[in-house]
Amino acid sequence: MSGSSSWPDEFRTLFAEGVKRYRAGHRAVASFFTEEERSFLAGIGANSQEIFDFVEDYSHGGDPSFETVLLVTAIRREYYRNVQKGKSSDHIRDMDSFPAKAAEIDGIAWLPRIIEKARAKLRGEMPSDMMYGCGGDRPFLRRHKIHLADFLKFVWEAGDDTESIVEYLKSAGQA
């Protein structure tokens, strides 16, 4: 990737190329991005699997939009740069460490799971078989009138204060 443009422009190009590859039948994550593209992704705190997952979902109906993917990636990038000081986590969470899809907080199913997924996404600790912003997360947040990126940003701001996240979710749905 060229160093002459801003990272969002480079990311837009990478994403568009990924969509072309995916629609042409390329489905192997390990070879989906070039070495230069993988290096670029690492530099913004992203990895091939998570961007492949967004490309795949986008290619099957345009959801999430590129703009949503860019916003989510921008939040992760800022966390990576400002909190992690450009150092990737050496811990990937185990799939079994996440709450079940039916788990509830304050009577709201899925909420414990998406909170933990957002925390793992921020830290770059998502297992490869899980996606923040998956086909379960997006409808859940839409029902509560919260954008995927806004939820991620709020989880960052809330830190370990799960109760404030619950209150945020409840108040957003009433707006």
C-alpha positions, 0 to 999 in steps of 0.5 A: 500500500502506498504511504502517500494517502491517508489510512482511510483512503488506503483502507477503502482501496484494500476493502474494495479490492477485497470485495472484488477478490471475494466476488471472484471466488477467493475465500481462503483467508490465509492468502486473501490479502497480500503481505503488504496489505497484511502489514498495513492492517497490522499497522492499524491494529486490524487483522486479515480475519476480521476484515475478511469477515466484514468483506464477506458480509458486505459482499452478501448484501452490503451490511455492514456498509463500508462506512460502518466498517471504516468507523469500527476500524477507526475506533479499534485503530485509536484504541490500538494507538492510544491505549495499547501504544501500538503493541498488539495483545499477545492474548486471543480469547477462547470462544468458550470464554464469551457468554452464551448468545442466550445469556442476559443482563437485566433481562436483555439477551445477547447483551453480555455477549456483545459487551465482551465481544466489543471489549475483545475487539478493542483489545484485538483479542477476538478469536478467528471464529468470532466477529464483532459486528456479526449477523447477530450483533447488527440486528441486536443493536439496530433494535436498540437504535445504536450504531455498531461503532457507537456501541464499540466507542461507548464500551471503550469509554465505559471500561469495566463499568458494565452497568453504564453500558446496560443503561446506555443501551436502555436509554438509546432504545427509548430515544 
